[in-house]
Amino acid sequence: MTKPKVADFFAGLGGFSEGAEQAGACAAFAANHWREAVTWHEANHPDAEHVCQELGEMDKNRIPDVDLFVASPACQGFSPNGQPGRTNSDPSKIRHQADRNSSWAVVSACDTKRPRLVVVENVPEMARWELFPAWLGCLQAMGYATRVHTFNAQAFGVPQDRDRLVVTASLGAAVELEAPRVELATIADCLDAEPTTRSQDIDAKSASMRARMRRAQRQAGGRCFWANVDSARGRPLDGSFPTITTKTIGQAYILDGDRCRMLSARELARGQGFPDTYRLPKGRALAGKLIGNAIPVAMARSVTAQALAA
């Protein structure tokens, strides 16, 4: 039986592609403007055709005919973390405008190729974008039946408190997605049996950092997760990570009594659902950026399977 083919637009490390393949599909095409993303996607999905180019400028006819088109446009233009002081009425206060504009490449690709099924993932704040009704309306004008969903990745078993917007568009009946509410993995499930990152004495840290670590331990126990962010609280290891971002690699710690260590890239990749066989860069900063930009694999697997079954 021929596997359904999927095109991954704005493919980064490959969360959507990996989820699609776990759902029984074939990652046939992947495109991104960032060379490192293309390199590492290709390392893990070598059978897909890869394109490295600004997607707004790419000839959309390069996209092959597929059964499902998935896309994760840049979220920095919508995320409140990337938009301090943003107001919709004052364009001069909008940061990452080029990232916001990247979402129009999805419309252009659909106009050119008219795939039967489309799934777009982003932060929930995208739906508050003043042009979101127009963006969605363009898809509807092409004949797509659209639905807008908001999910937390935890509902898919992902050990991470991560809210996401998922838009489905179909040239047939509208695709309604459901969260499976499967058993939730935990932070502890993601940790290395033999940590590869070096531990340090908490007392060797600065007074401010030491005080915040001790506060986290009072909140969540002597052995817990903590992020080096002023407002972060301690989290018990039988709970979930906060949202894993591109900066988490430099912030995430395991506190253990009087010792602390930073999480490894592999541990954070597990928090996004990537299998241990998935290839990652050796450099922590690059690995962390790719991991933080990804859609959780279990979430991608579920929404892909549901779309293809519609």
C-alpha positions as CSV (number, residue, x, y, z in Angstrom):
1,M,0.0,0.0,0.0
2,T,1.4,3.4,-1.0
3,K,2.0,5.7,1.9
4,P,0.4,9.2,1.9
5,K,2.8,11.9,1.0
6,V,3.4,15.0,3.1
7,A,5.0,18.3,2.3
8,D,6.5,20.1,5.3
9,F,6.7,23.9,4.7
10,F,8.9,25.8,7.2
11,A,10.3,22.4,8.2
12,G,12.8,22.9,11.0
13,L,14.3,20.0,12.9
14,G,11.4,17.9,11.6
15,G,8.8,17.6,14.3
16,F,6.0,17.6,11.7
17,S,7.8,15.3,9.4
18,E,8.7,12.8,12.1
19,G,5.1,12.9,13.4
20,A,3.7,12.3,9.9
21,E,6.0,9.3,9.4
22,Q,5.1,7.9,12.7
23,A,1.5,8.2,11.6
24,G,2.3,6.1,8.5
25,A,2.9,8.8,6.0
26,C,6.0,9.7,3.9
27,A,7.8,13.0,4.3
28,A,8.2,13.8,0.6
29,F,9.2,17.5,0.7
30,A,10.7,19.9,3.2
31,A,11.5,23.6,2.8
32,N,13.1,26.2,5.1
33,H,15.1,29.4,4.6
34,W,17.6,28.5,7.3
35,R,20.4,26.3,6.0
36,E,21.0,24.6,9.4
37,A,17.4,23.6,9.6
38,V,17.5,22.1,6.2
39,T,20.8,20.3,6.9
40,W,19.4,18.6,10.1
41,H,16.1,17.8,8.6
42,E,17.8,16.1,5.7
43,A,20.0,14.2,8.2
44,N,16.9,12.7,9.7
45,H,14.7,12.5,6.6
46,P,17.1,11.8,3.7
47,D,14.4,10.6,1.3
48,A,12.5,13.9,1.3
49,E,13.3,16.5,-1.4
50,H,14.8,19.5,0.4
51,V,14.8,23.2,-0.6
52,C,16.6,26.0,1.2
53,Q,15.2,29.4,0.2
54,E,13.0,32.2,1.6
55,L,9.6,30.5,1.2
56,G,7.8,33.7,0.2
57,E,10.2,33.9,-2.8
58,M,10.2,30.2,-3.6
59,D,8.5,29.0,-6.8
60,K,5.6,27.0,-5.2
61,N,5.5,24.8,-8.3
62,R,8.6,23.1,-6.8
63,I,6.3,21.5,-4.2
64,P,5.3,18.0,-5.4
65,D,1.7,16.8,-5.4
66,V,1.1,15.5,-1.9
67,D,-1.8,14.2,0.2
68,L,-1.2,16.6,3.0
69,F,0.5,20.0,3.3
70,V,1.7,21.0,6.8
71,A,3.2,24.3,7.7
72,S,4.6,26.0,10.8
73,P,5.2,29.7,9.8
74,A,7.6,31.6,12.1
75,C,5.9,32.4,15.4
76,Q,8.1,35.2,16.6
77,G,5.8,37.8,14.9
78,F,2.9,36.6,17.0
79,S,4.3,35.2,20.3
80,P,4.0,37.6,23.2
81,N,7.6,36.6,24.2
82,G,8.8,38.1,20.9
83,Q,6.5,41.1,20.9
84,P,7.0,43.2,24.1
85,G,4.9,46.4,23.8
86,R,3.3,45.3,20.6
87,T,0.0,46.9,19.6
88,N,-2.0,46.1,16.6
89,S,-2.7,49.8,16.0
90,D,0.9,50.9,15.9
91,P,3.0,49.0,13.3
92,S,6.1,50.8,14.5
93,K,6.0,48.7,17.7
94,I,5.8,45.4,15.8
95,R,9.0,43.4,16.0
96,H,9.7,40.5,13.7
97,Q,7.4,41.8,11.0
98,A,9.1,39.6,8.4
99,D,8.2,36.6,10.5
100,R,4.6,37.6,10.6
101,N,4.6,38.0,6.9
102,S,5.9,34.5,6.4
103,S,2.4,33.1,7.0
104,W,1.3,34.5,3.7
105,A,3.6,32.0,2.0
106,V,1.2,29.3,3.1
107,V,-1.6,31.1,1.2
108,S,0.6,31.4,-1.9
109,A,1.5,27.7,-1.8
110,C,-2.1,26.7,-1.5
111,D,-3.1,29.0,-4.3
112,T,-0.5,27.4,-6.6
113,K,-0.8,23.7,-5.6
114,R,-4.3,23.4,-4.1
115,P,-3.4,20.4,-1.8
116,R,-6.5,18.6,-0.6
117,L,-5.6,18.8,3.0
118,V,-3.6,21.5,4.9
119,V,-2.6,21.7,8.6
120,V,-1.0,24.9,9.9
121,E,0.5,25.2,13.4
122,N,1.5,28.3,15.4
123,V,1.1,30.0,18.7
124,P,-2.5,30.8,19.8
125,E,-1.8,34.5,19.5
126,M,-1.8,34.2,15.7
127,A,-5.6,34.0,15.9
128,R,-5.5,37.5,17.5
129,W,-3.5,39.0,14.6
130,E,-5.6,41.7,13.0
131,L,-5.1,40.1,9.6
132,F,-5.9,36.6,10.7
133,P,-9.5,36.8,9.4
134,A,-8.2,37.9,6.0
135,W,-5.5,35.2,6.0
136,L,-8.1,32.6,6.8
137,G,-10.5,34.2,4.3
138,C,-8.0,33.7,1.5
139,L,-8.0,30.0,2.1
140,Q,-11.8,30.0,2.2
141,A,-12.0,31.9,-1.0
142,M,-10.0,29.1,-2.6
143,G,-12.7,26.6,-1.5
144,Y,-11.1,25.4,1.6
145,A,-13.3,24.5,4.6
146,T,-11.4,25.7,7.6
147,R,-11.4,25.0,11.3
148,V,-9.4,26.7,14.1
149,H,-8.3,24.7,17.1
150,T,-6.3,25.4,20.2
151,F,-4.6,22.6,22.1
152,N,-2.2,22.1,24.9
153,A,0.5,19.6,24.0
154,Q,-0.1,17.8,27.3
155,A,-3.3,16.5,25.9
156,F,-1.2,14.5,23.4
157,G,1.0,13.0,26.1
158,V,3.8,15.5,25.7
159,P,5.5,16.4,29.0
160,Q,5.3,20.1,28.3
161,D,2.9,22.9,29.0
162,R,2.7,24.2,25.4
163,D,-0.3,25.9,23.9
164,R,-0.7,25.7,20.2
165,L,-3.0,26.9,17.4
166,V,-3.8,24.3,14.8
167,V,-5.7,25.4,11.6
168,T,-7.1,22.7,9.3
169,A,-8.2,23.4,5.7
170,S,-9.8,20.9,3.4
171,L,-11.1,21.0,-0.1
172,G,-13.6,18.4,1.1
173,A,-15.5,18.3,4.4
174,A,-14.0,20.4,7.2
175,V,-11.5,18.5,9.4
176,E,-12.4,18.7,13.1
177,L,-9.5,17.6,15.3
178,E,-9.7,16.2,18.8
179,A,-7.1,15.9,21.5
180,P,-6.6,12.2,22.4
181,R,-6.1,12.8,26.2
182,V,-3.5,10.0,26.4
183,E,-1.3,9.3,29.4
184,L,1.0,12.2,30.1
185,A,4.8,11.6,30.1
186,T,6.8,13.5,32.7
187,I,10.0,15.4,33.1
188,A,11.6,12.4,34.8
189,D,10.8,10.3,31.7
190,C,13.0,12.6,29.7
191,L,16.1,12.6,31.9
192,D,19.3,10.8,31.1
193,A,20.0,7.7,33.2
194,E,23.6,8.8,33.3
195,P,23.7,12.6,32.9
196,T,26.1,13.8,30.3
197,T,26.1,17.4,31.6
198,R,28.4,18.3,34.5
199,S,26.9,19.0,37.9
200,Q,28.0,21.9,40.1
201,D,27.6,23.0,43.7
202,I,24.6,25.3,44.1
203,D,26.6,27.3,46.7
204,A,29.1,28.1,44.0
205,K,26.4,30.1,42.1
206,S,25.8,33.9,42.6
207,A,23.8,34.9,45.6
208,S,20.8,35.8,43.5
209,M,20.9,32.6,41.5
210,R,21.4,30.5,44.6
211,A,18.4,32.1,46.3
212,R,16.2,31.4,43.3
213,M,17.3,27.8,43.1
214,R,16.6,27.3,46.8
215,R,13.2,28.9,46.4
216,A,12.5,26.5,43.5
217,Q,13.4,23.5,45.8
218,R,11.1,24.8,48.5
219,Q,8.3,24.9,45.9
220,A,8.9,21.5,44.2
221,G,11.2,19.4,46.4
222,G,15.0,19.0,46.7
223,R,15.2,17.2,43.3
224,C,13.3,19.3,40.8
225,F,13.3,21.2,37.5
226,W,14.0,24.9,37.4
227,A,14.6,27.4,34.6
228,N,17.0,30.3,35.2
229,V,14.3,33.0,34.5
230,D,13.3,35.5,37.2
231,S,9.6,34.5,37.3
232,A,10.2,30.7,36.9
233,R,9.0,28.3,39.7
234,G,10.3,24.9,40.6
235,R,8.6,22.0,38.9
236,P,8.4,18.5,40.3
237,L,10.0,15.8,38.1
238,D,6.7,13.9,37.9
239,G,5.2,17.0,36.2
240,S,5.7,18.8,32.9
241,F,8.2,21.1,31.5
242,P,7.2,24.7,30.8
243,T,7.1,25.6,27.1
244,I,10.4,24.6,25.6
245,T,11.7,27.6,23.6
246,T,14.9,28.3,21.6
247,K,16.4,29.8,24.9
248,T,15.6,26.8,27.1
249,I,18.9,25.1,26.4
250,G,20.7,27.9,28.3
251,Q,18.2,28.1,31.1
252,A,17.0,24.6,32.1
253,Y,18.4,22.9,35.2
254,I,17.9,19.9,37.4
255,L,18.4,20.7,41.0
256,D,19.4,17.8,43.2
257,G,20.0,18.6,46.9
258,D,23.1,20.8,47.0
259,R,24.0,20.1,43.3
260,C,22.6,21.4,40.0
261,R,23.2,20.6,36.4
262,M,21.9,21.9,33.0
263,L,19.8,19.7,30.9
264,S,21.3,18.1,27.8
265,A,20.0,18.7,24.3
266,R,18.9,15.1,24.2
267,E,16.8,15.5,27.3
268,L,15.1,18.6,25.8
269,A,14.5,16.7,22.5
270,R,12.7,14.0,24.5
271,G,10.6,16.8,26.0
272,Q,9.5,17.5,22.4
273,G,9.0,13.8,21.7
274,F,11.9,13.2,19.4
275,P,13.2,9.6,19.6
276,D,16.8,9.0,20.8
277,T,17.7,7.8,17.3
278,Y,17.0,11.3,16.0
279,R,20.2,13.1,15.0
280,L,21.0,16.4,16.7
281,P,23.8,18.9,16.3
282,K,26.7,18.6,18.7
283,G,26.6,22.3,19.4
284,R,24.2,23.0,22.4
285,A,23.1,26.5,21.1
286,L,22.2,25.2,17.6
287,A,20.5,22.1,19.0
288,G,18.5,24.1,21.5
289,K,17.3,26.5,18.8
290,L,16.2,23.7,16.5
291,I,14.5,21.8,19.4
292,G,12.7,24.9,20.7
293,N,11.3,25.8,17.3
294,A,9.8,22.3,16.7
295,I,6.2,21.1,17.0
296,P,6.0,18.2,19.5
297,V,6.2,15.0,17.7
298,A,3.2,13.3,19.4
299,M,1.0,16.2,18.6
300,A,2.1,16.2,15.0
301,R,1.5,12.5,14.8
302,S,-2.0,12.8,16.1
303,V,-3.1,15.8,14.0
304,T,-1.5,14.3,10.9
305,A,-3.3,11.0,11.4
306,Q,-6.6,12.7,12.0
307,A,-6.3,14.8,8.9
308,L,-5.3,12.0,6.6
309,A,-8.2,9.9,8.0
310,A,-10.8,12.6,7.2
